[in-house]
Amino acid sequence: MNEKQLHALAAEFAKNLKTPEDLNQFSRMLKKITVEAALNGELTDHLGYEKYQPRKGKNARNGYTSKTVICDEGEQASLEHFYEKTS
């Protein structure tokens, strides 16, 4: 995504932000979604297969859990977890 596309996206989002609290809430949600996406991407890379695909090896995706991710707002993220099958 280039800078022009980001500006257009920001302008579209700004239409719905009426108060400083709206901006705060939007910022927190955007940060949470970004962290979740990055960590899920890291999990996909670690496991070696995409979500909903047959697993490769012993590791498997195993639902979601709530984890605290330390940031300015102290938000929580819903992170997918995995287990390593021993048999």
Secondary structure, DSSP 4 states (H G I P E B T S, - for coil): --HHHHHHHHHHHHTT--SHHHHHHHHHHHHHHHHHHHHHHHHHHHHTS-TTSPP-SSEEEEEEEEEE--STT--EEEEEEEEE---
